[in-house]
Amino acid sequence: MGRSAFISRREGRYLFRARWPACLAKNSASAFRISLRTADYKVAAARAARIGSWMLNVKAADDPEAALQALWPRLQALAVEPARDEADYVERSAFQLMAFEAQYRVRTLGLKPNAVVPGWDEHFLALIRENSRAASAHAAAATVEGRLERRRQELSAQGADLAVLPPAPVAASSPSAFGSPAIRAPVASGDKRSRLSEVLARFLKLREGEDGDRSAANDIAPIVQFAVDLWQDPCLQEVGPDQIVQLKQAMPEIPTTEGLPADKRSLFQRWSIAKECNYVLVDSEGKNIKLTRVSESTLRKRYRTGLNTFWKFLIDNGYVPGPAPDFSSSSKKNPPAVERDAFQEDELLAFLSRPLFTGCESISRTWKVGRFFCQTFFYWAVLIQLLCGMRPGEISQLRCVDVALLYDKWHFRFAKRSLLAEGDGDDDGTEGEADTAPGGNDAKTRNAFRWIPVYPLLIELGLLHQRDAIVNDYLARKFSEAGGKDRLTTTEIAKLTDEARQQWLFPDWKVYVLPTGEIRWSQAASKVWQYVKSKFKMTRQGLALYSARHTFKGFIDDVKGLSDRSRRVVMGHAPAVDTSGGYGPKSITEEQADVILQLSNRTIDRMSIILLDAKRKADSGELKVIDAWRNDERSGDVKLQDALEERAKQYR
């Protein structure tokens, strides 16, 4: 049998895959994909043929209007037919996806589908309702109760004498998961009469339990609330294609908060003000303030992602049928995202020649030239990014115990928590167990948890000295409070030593806790960067706090003998970009660590001269040392302690 060009296999199941019709495609590379819901090729080929029978007509269409007209004959048939079996459901789902995109494209032309094809709206709504019923029926049939009921009916049809069972939560009148509404009992699902705002509240409550904080209220709720306000808080059953299109058209018109009053910052308020004043506000002094639309990055990463997450919740809980709409949205008036860039060598050397790194006026005036050497959290944040490639938020969460030996070389260990005790690595240098108890570290992805070699220059600059000073200071205070070390038992001393090693490595790094309970580990560093960038007029596009991490990536890109997969492991990225990439060590090997520790190039040599010269002056007394770590911003931070305690409850 010849193989169909429209069928592909993934994880043992077959997919229908074809290019979108040119008049409906988002870009030249976009593909239409839908699961054929089978591992049998013959069944997959038959289902693909049904989809192809009407799709080929759509692919021949020259514009969205013609595409809608090409879909109309099949829609008329599907709208009055029930989904009798899984093959029907697969075709109907594919048709719904294609039809939704076609009518969306028609609406973007300023037309209404019902005007292009009279009767379209009524028939499309009937299709969606039947597809929703079939999807709910399939989900119910997949449960234990559903499978038992199908088996009971099969045995009953064979004339077997069966005991009468109590009614199942979901009744089924046919062995199939599908059937017409007339012969099938209704399936329980989410309450479609609920207001959108009510469902949002349920979603946020669920996420608070899953996340351990209310971060979803900050990341996802704003764009969903915008939809609530825009649509005037409808019942879920009232949300249709027109509302989705209205939302997609409105999102690119939301302005940033710049220039707006502090009490007018919700997305809907910002959108309403911008529409009312045509993006030009007049301040109290009569000056015009031009409002700027949000960037493409905000539309893609925050708004679309937030809506996708919420809509998945609606589908998974039976509030709405799938598939989810495509919430991609943008316009030519939305600024493109600014790509972060690495430092150029002259920029980096000029930055590292500033007073913070070479001698400052005081701990509160680190960017003015003076006679003090003050290694603040920002000093270390920049250098660890540059020489180790860690993210600022990861550096902020390091504890003294997280500077540990691996392969007899110093490494940072960014773990789900911190190491339990010294030498937590096994005797053979392999990774020990991580403490996943209360207050585990935050990470961008699970791949961020890793060992990172400590570049030798950091040790020369006194990183280990700072770690030991923090530990010893804690022990000295506790011994003093106890009336002397000799008053304590061996067990008490061991406990205090463990506590000392769990102290923050950079306690002067202030942490911000949002009202939602979400901890912003790197925000203080971002604020310092914005000040520095403005003060020293570092105006080149792409320069950011992350530029130091990008610079490190450039350093290791130039190293021979380090594979792309190894670079991904070092950077804390997913090691797999394809099937073969998923194989191999998930943490750094001794050989990889040696390559990183031996990094050497002209830029590193020149920055080392600047940094070590200042350290030499501090050691000789030419610069007076200020221990920035003594300016503890965390121990007395009640909000931080409460947030960590709240997070700890997840593990109890």
ZAMARGU-4260 file (C-alpha; in steps of 0.2 Angstrom, whole numbers, plus 5000, padded with zeros to 4 digits):
<rodrens>
0) 5000/5000/5000 | 5007/5017/4995 | 5010/5029/5010 | 4999/5045/5011 | 5008/5061/5010
5) 4996/5069/5023 | 5000/5056/5037 | 5014/5057/5049 | 5018/5046/5064 | 5022/5053/5082
10) 5024/5043/5098 | 5015/5028/5090 | 5000/5038/5084 | 4996/5045/5067 | 4993/5063/5063
15) 4985/5072/5048 | 4997/5085/5042 | 4996/5097/5027 | 5001/5115/5023 | 4987/5127/5027
20) 4978/5134/5011 | 4988/5149/5005 | 4974/5161/5008 | 4972/5155/5026 | 4991/5152/5031
25) 4999/5163/5045 | 5016/5161/5037 | 5024/5151/5023 | 5029/5137/5035 | 5013/5135/5045
30) 5005/5118/5044 | 4988/5111/5048 | 4989/5097/5060 | 4976/5086/5069 | 4977/5069/5078
35) 4969/5055/5068 | 4967/5046/5085 | 4973/5029/5080 | 4989/5019/5079 | 4982/5008/5064
40) 4989/5015/5047 | 4974/5008/5037 | 4962/5017/5049 | 4972/5033/5049 | 4973/5032/5030
45) 4954/5031/5029 | 4951/5046/5041 | 4964/5056/5032 | 4955/5053/5015 | 4939/5060/5023
50) 4948/5076/5028 | 4957/5078/5011 | 4941/5076/5002 | 4935/5094/5007 | 4952/5101/5011
55) 4958/5100/4993 | 4944/5111/4988 | 4949/5124/5001 | 4967/5124/4995 | 4962/5129/4978
60) 4953/5145/4985 | 4961/5161/4981 | 4955/5171/4996 | 4946/5169/5012 | 4929/5172/5005
65) 4932/5158/4992 | 4938/5147/5006 | 4922/5149/5016 | 4912/5145/5000 | 4922/5130/4997
70) 4918/5124/5015 | 4900/5127/5014 | 4893/5111/5006 | 4902/5100/5018 | 4896/5111/5033
75) 4878/5109/5027 | 4880/5090/5028 | 4890/5090/5045 | 4878/5102/5054 | 4863/5090/5053
80) 4873/5074/5056 | 4877/5067/5073 | 4895/5061/5077 | 4892/5042/5076 | 4909/5036/5079
85) 4927/5041/5081 | 4930/5043/5063 | 4916/5055/5062 | 4923/5065/5077 | 4940/5066/5069
90) 4934/5073/5053 | 4922/5085/5062 | 4936/5092/5073 | 4947/5095/5058 | 4933/5104/5049
95) 4929/5115/5064 | 4947/5120/5065 | 4948/5124/5047 | 4931/5133/5046 | 4935/5143/5062
100) 4951/5150/5053 | 4942/5154/5037 | 4928/5164/5046 | 4941/5173/5056 | 4951/5178/5040
105) 4934/5184/5033 | 4931/5195/5048 | 4948/5203/5047 | 4943/5209/5029 | 4928/5218/5038
110) 4915/5205/5032 | 4903/5194/5041 | 4903/5176/5037 | 4884/5176/5036 | 4885/5189/5023
115) 4897/5179/5012 | 4888/5163/5014 | 4870/5165/5020 | 4866/5153/5034 | 4884/5150/5039
120) 4882/5156/5057 | 4867/5144/5061 | 4876/5129/5053 | 4893/5132/5061 | 4885/5134/5078
125) 4876/5117/5076 | 4893/5109/5071 | 4901/5116/5087 | 4887/5110/5098 | 4888/5092/5091
130) 4907/5092/5092 | 4906/5097/5110 | 4893/5084/5114 | 4904/5071/5105 | 4920/5077/5114
135) 4911/5075/5131 | 4905/5058/5127 | 4922/5052/5122 | 4929/5059/5138 | 4916/5050/5148
140) 4918/5034/5139 | 4937/5034/5143 | 4933/5033/5162 | 4932/5017/5171 | 4913/5018/5173
145) 4912/5021/5154 | 4922/5006/5150 | 4913/4995/5162 | 4896/5001/5154 | 4902/4997/5137
150) 4907/4980/5142 | 4891/4977/5151 | 4881/4982/5135 | 4892/4970/5125 | 4888/4955/5136
155) 4870/4960/5137 | 4869/4960/5118 | 4877/4942/5118 | 4862/4937/5130 | 4873/4935/5145
160) 4864/4935/5162 | 4870/4950/5171 | 4868/4957/5189 | 4859/4974/5189 | 4872/4988/5193
165) 4867/5004/5201 | 4866/5018/5188 | 4883/5024/5183 | 4887/5043/5184 | 4887/5043/5165
170) 4875/5033/5155 | 4879/5026/5138 | 4866/5018/5127 | 4878/5012/5114 | 4895/5003/5115
175) 4902/5018/5105 | 4908/5034/5114 | 4897/5043/5101 | 4879/5043/5096 | 4865/5055/5092
180) 4858/5066/5106 | 4841/5058/5104 | 4847/5041/5110 | 4861/5046/5123 | 4860/5053/5140
185) 4867/5070/5143 | 4885/5070/5150 | 4890/5081/5165 | 4902/5095/5161 | 4907/5112/5167
190) 4893/5124/5169 | 4892/5134/5153 | 4879/5146/5162 | 4893/5152/5173 | 4899/5170/5171
195) 4917/5171/5164 | 4922/5181/5180 | 4916/5167/5191 | 4926/5154/5181 | 4941/5165/5182
200) 4939/5165/5201 | 4939/5146/5201 | 4954/5145/5190 | 4964/5157/5201 | 4959/5147/5216
205) 4965/5131/5208 | 4981/5138/5202 | 4985/5145/5220 | 4984/5128/5226 | 4995/5121/5213
210) 5008/5135/5212 | 5009/5139/5231 | 5006/5157/5228 | 4995/5169/5218 | 5007/5171/5203
215) 4993/5167/5191 | 4984/5182/5197 | 4998/5193/5190 | 5003/5183/5175 | 4987/5176/5168
220) 4972/5185/5176 | 4975/5203/5169 | 4972/5197/5151 | 4957/5186/5155 | 4950/5201/5165
225) 4952/5211/5150 | 4941/5199/5140 | 4928/5199/5155 | 4928/5218/5154 | 4928/5219/5135
230) 4914/5206/5133 | 4904/5213/5148 | 4906/5197/5158 | 4896/5185/5148 | 4890/5168/5151
235) 4902/5155/5144 | 4889/5149/5132 | 4888/5167/5125 | 4906/5167/5120 | 4907/5164/5101
240) 4918/5168/5086 | 4913/5186/5086 | 4919/5189/5104 | 4936/5180/5100 | 4939/5191/5085
245) 4934/5206/5095 | 4947/5201/5108 | 4961/5198/5095 | 4957/5215/5087 | 4958/5224/5104
250) 4974/5216/5112 | 4986/5225/5100 | 4978/5242/5104 | 4982/5241/5123 | 4995/5254/5128
255) 5009/5252/5140 | 5007/5260/5158 | 5019/5274/5154 | 5010/5291/5155 | 4995/5284/5163
260) 4988/5288/5181 | 4993/5275/5194 | 4974/5271/5197 | 4971/5268/5179 | 4982/5253/5175
265) 4971/5239/5172 | 4972/5233/5154 | 4954/5238/5150 | 4956/5255/5158 | 4972/5258/5148
270) 4963/5252/5132 | 4948/5263/5135 | 4958/5278/5139 | 4969/5276/5123 | 4953/5274/5112
275) 4945/5289/5120 | 4960/5301/5118 | 4968/5293/5102 | 4984/5288/5111 | 4988/5306/5116
280) 4985/5312/5134 | 4987/5330/5140 | 4995/5331/5157 | 4991/5344/5171 | 5004/5356/5163
285) 4996/5355/5146 | 5009/5345/5138 | 5005/5330/5126 | 5010/5313/5132 | 5009/5300/5118
290) 5004/5283/5123 | 5014/5268/5116 | 5006/5251/5112 | 5012/5235/5120 | 5026/5226/5111
295) 5024/5211/5100 | 5034/5201/5114 | 5020/5206/5127 | 5006/5201/5115 | 5015/5184/5112
300) 5023/5179/5129 | 5010/5187/5141 | 4993/5189/5132 | 4993/5174/5121 | 5001/5162/5133
305) 4989/5168/5147 | 4973/5165/5136 | 4980/5149/5130 | 4982/5143/5148 | 4965/5149/5154
310) 4957/5141/5139 | 4965/5124/5142 | 4958/5125/5159 | 4940/5128/5151 | 4942/5114/5139
315) 4949/5102/5152 | 4935/5105/5164 | 4921/5104/5151 | 4916/5122/5151 | 4919/5124/5132
320) 4923/5112/5118 | 4940/5111/5110 | 4950/5115/5101 | 4956/5131/5108 | 4955/5147/5097
325) 4972/5154/5091 | 4975/5169/5101 | 4989/5176/5091 | 4987/5194/5088 | 4997/5209/5082
330) 4998/5224/5071 | 5011/5235/5063 | 5009/5248/5076 | 5015/5236/5090 | 5034/5239/5093
335) 5044/5223/5089 | 5053/5214/5103 | 5071/5221/5106 | 5083/5206/5105 | 5095/5205/5119
340) 5113/5206/5114 | 5130/5202/5122 | 5142/5216/5127 | 5155/5222/5115 | 5172/5221/5122
345) 5175/5240/5123 | 5157/5242/5132 | 5161/5228/5144 | 5179/5235/5149 | 5172/5252/5151
350) 5158/5245/5162 | 5170/5235/5173 | 5181/5251/5175 | 5166/5260/5184 | 5168/5264/5203
355) 5159/5249/5209 | 5172/5237/5202 | 5188/5249/5205 | 5185/5259/5220 | 5169/5269/5226
360) 5164/5283/5237 | 5154/5272/5250 | 5142/5258/5251 | 5127/5269/5246 | 5137/5278/5232
365) 5145/5264/5223 | 5145/5273/5206 | 5155/5288/5212 | 5174/5286/5212 | 5181/5284/5230
370) 5193/5275/5241 | 5182/5260/5246 | 5181/5243/5239 | 5163/5236/5241 | 5159/5220/5233
375) 5140/5222/5233 | 5127/5209/5227 | 5127/5218/5210 | 5146/5216/5208 | 5144/5197/5210
380) 5129/5196/5200 | 5137/5204/5185 | 5153/5193/5186 | 5144/5177/5189 | 5134/5180/5174
385) 5149/5184/5164 | 5160/5170/5169 | 5147/5156/5174 | 5132/5160/5163 | 5119/5159/5178
390) 5103/5169/5177 | 5101/5183/5189 | 5087/5175/5198 | 5097/5159/5200 | 5112/5169/5208
395) 5100/5178/5220 | 5094/5161/5227 | 5112/5154/5231 | 5116/5150/5249 | 5133/5147/5256
400) 5131/5128/5255 | 5128/5130/5236 | 5147/5133/5233 | 5153/5115/5234 | 5165/5103/5227
405) 5162/5092/5212 | 5176/5082/5203 | 5187/5091/5216 | 5183/5108/5208 | 5172/5122/5215
410) 5155/5123/5208 | 5139/5132/5211 | 5124/5120/5213 | 5108/5128/5209 | 5096/5114/5216
415) 5078/5113/5220 | 5084/5118/5238 | 5102/5119/5244 | 5114/5105/5248 | 5111/5096/5265
420) 5128/5095/5271 | 5146/5098/5266 | 5153/5085/5254 | 5135/5080/5249 | 5143/5074/5233
425) 5147/5056/5233 | 5165/5050/5236 | 5166/5047/5217 | 5162/5065/5213 | 5144/5061/5208
430) 5129/5072/5212 | 5121/5070/5229 | 5103/5071/5234 | 5095/5088/5234 | 5085/5094/5249
435) 5067/5096/5242 | 5060/5101/5258 | 5051/5118/5262 | 5055/5133/5252 | 5063/5125/5236
440) 5072/5137/5224 | 5062/5145/5209 | 5069/5140/5192 | 5064/5145/5174 | 5063/5127/5169
445) 5068/5110/5177 | 5084/5111/5166 | 5090/5126/5176 | 5094/5115/5191 | 5112/5111/5188
450) 5130/5111/5193 | 5140/5126/5186 | 5159/5128/5187 | 5165/5142/5197 | 5177/5151/5186
455) 5195/5153/5195 | 5194/5172/5193 | 5179/5173/5205 | 5189/5164/5218 | 5204/5175/5216
460) 5192/5190/5219 | 5186/5183/5236 | 5170/5173/5233 | 5175/5159/5244 | 5181/5171/5257
465) 5164/5180/5257 | 5156/5163/5259 | 5167/5158/5274 | 5165/5175/5282 | 5146/5174/5282
470) 5146/5156/5289 | 5159/5161/5303 | 5150/5177/5307 | 5133/5167/5310 | 5142/5154/5321
475) 5151/5167/5331 | 5134/5176/5335 | 5126/5160/5340 | 5140/5154/5351 | 5140/5171/5359
480) 5121/5170/5362 | 5124/5153/5370 | 5137/5159/5382 | 5152/5151/5372 | 5155/5137/5361
485) 5160/5126/5375 | 5142/5127/5383 | 5135/5118/5367 | 5134/5099/5364 | 5142/5091/5348
490) 5124/5089/5341 | 5120/5107/5344 | 5136/5113/5336 | 5132/5102/5321 | 5115/5109/5320
495) 5121/5127/5321 | 5134/5123/5308 | 5121/5117/5296 | 5111/5133/5299 | 5126/5144/5296
500) 5129/5135/5279 | 5111/5138/5274 | 5113/5157/5275 | 5111/5167/5259 | 5127/5169/5249
505) 5122/5187/5245 | 5111/5193/5260 | 5113/5211/5254 | 5102/5207/5238 | 5085/5214/5243
510) 5071/5203/5237 | 5053/5209/5232 | 5038/5200/5237 | 5022/5204/5227 | 5005/5205/5235
515) 5001/5188/5226 | 5015/5180/5236 | 5026/5178/5221 | 5045/5182/5225 | 5055/5193/5213
520) 5072/5187/5215 | 5081/5197/5203 | 5071/5214/5203 | 5084/5223/5214 | 5097/5219/5201
525) 5086/5225/5187 | 5083/5242/5196 | 5102/5244/5198 | 5105/5240/5180 | 5092/5253/5174
530) 5100/5266/5185 | 5118/5262/5178 | 5112/5261/5160 | 5105/5278/5161 | 5119/5286/5172
535) 5132/5280/5160 | 5122/5282/5144 | 5123/5264/5138 | 5111/5267/5125 | 5114/5253/5112
540) 5099/5243/5108 | 5099/5226/5115 | 5110/5230/5131 | 5102/5223/5146 | 5106/5215/5163
545) 5106/5198/5153 | 5119/5204/5141 | 5132/5197/5153 | 5124/5180/5152 | 5124/5182/5133
550) 5142/5187/5133 | 5147/5171/5143 | 5137/5161/5129 | 5148/5170/5116 | 5164/5164/5126
555) 5159/5146/5126 | 5153/5146/5108 | 5171/5150/5103 | 5178/5135/5112 | 5182/5120/5102
560) 5178/5103/5109 | 5162/5108/5117 | 5146/5102/5108 | 5130/5111/5106 | 5122/5099/5119
565) 5136/5102/5131 | 5133/5121/5129 | 5114/5119/5133 | 5118/5109/5149 | 5130/5123/5155
570) 5117/5136/5151 | 5103/5127/5159 | 5093/5125/5143 | 5084/5109/5138 | 5097/5097/5131
575) 5086/5090/5118 | 5081/5099/5102 | 5078/5082/5093 | 5076/5064/5098 | 5095/5061/5098
580) 5098/5076/5109 | 5088/5068/5123 | 5101/5055/5126 | 5117/5058/5136 | 5121/5066/5153
585) 5108/5078/5160 | 5121/5086/5172 | 5139/5093/5168 | 5153/5080/5166 | 5170/5082/5172
590) 5177/5085/5154 | 5164/5099/5151 | 5168/5107/5168 | 5187/5107/5163 | 5183/5115/5147
595) 5173/5129/5155 | 5186/5132/5169 | 5200/5134/5156 | 5191/5147/5146 | 5203/5160/5140
600) 5202/5174/5128 | 5208/5192/5126 | 5192/5199/5133 | 5193/5189/5149 | 5212/5193/5151
605) 5209/5212/5150 | 5194/5212/5162 | 5204/5201/5174 | 5218/5215/5174 | 5205/5228/5179
610) 5197/5218/5192 | 5212/5210/5200 | 5221/5227/5201 | 5206/5234/5212 | 5207/5218/5223
615) 5226/5220/5225 | 5223/5238/5231 | 5210/5232/5243 | 5222/5218/5250 | 5236/5231/5252
620) 5225/5244/5261 | 5226/5256/5247 | 5207/5254/5246 | 5197/5251/5262 | 5186/5236/5261
625) 5168/5237/5266 | 5159/5220/5268 | 5143/5223/5259 | 5136/5206/5264 | 5134/5213/5282
630) 5120/5225/5275 | 5108/5211/5277 | 5092/5214/5267 | 5084/5197/5270 | 5084/5191/5288
635) 5072/5205/5294 | 5061/5205/5279 | 5045/5199/5286 | 5036/5198/5269 | 5050/5187/5262
640) 5050/5176/5278 | 5031/5174/5276 | 5032/5170/5258 | 5045/5156/5261 | 5034/5150/5275
645) 5019/5149/5264 | 5029/5140/5251 | 5035/5128/5264 | 5017/5123/5268 | 5016/5114/5251
650) 5028/5101/5257 | 5019/5097/5274
</rodrens>
